[in-house]
Amino acid sequence: MKIYTRKGDDGTTGLWYGGRVPKFAGRPEAYGSVDEAASALGLSRAAAEPGSELYGDILRLQNELFVAGAELATAAEAAGRLQPGVSQVTPEMVERLESDIDRYMDRVDLPPKFVIPGGTELSARLDVARAAVRRAERRVSELRHEGDLADDTVLIYLNRLSDALFAMARFADEPEPEQFEGRG
């Protein structure tokens, strides 16, 4: 099976349910950033203990990022064709992230200053994934600002996801992580 179509050789890409846009347009930038975040989470999952709580949560989040990517790869005028939880982010997905954040932070003593990533391999990888999610959030925020977002739920989801990844990284971190001293 050939995976190349040659349709993008002109610098455009197709949107779900029709239409082509430049590869540098807002939607490809947004769903490309989501794809990058899912890949970074793959590195995190590879460092997590199989069968562990973190492993299962990371895998779920990767699946949810495919949902977010599908929504972002769909032109706003075709948003009515999306299926909640399959190709459209739902408020329930946001609520589950809030529950995840609380569950992890209930077991973490948060340091009083910024943590320098790298306490453990897994926490460092989760911090890289968090940074990738923050980039995706900025790209989706731009879509919203331009009026090209049918619903804000995907933006809210990405905002909570970065918080969840911070909480998961701190849970995976060493008990006494190095801190950024900065300006006291």
PyMOL commands that set and color helices and strands:
alter all, ss='L'
color gray80, all
select helices_A, chain A and resi 7-10+26-47+53-72+76-81+91-105+121-145+153-172
alter helices_A, ss='H'
color red, helices_A
select strands_A, chain A and resi 12-14+20-22
alter strands_A, ss='S'
color yellow, strands_A
deselect
rebuild
show_as cartoon
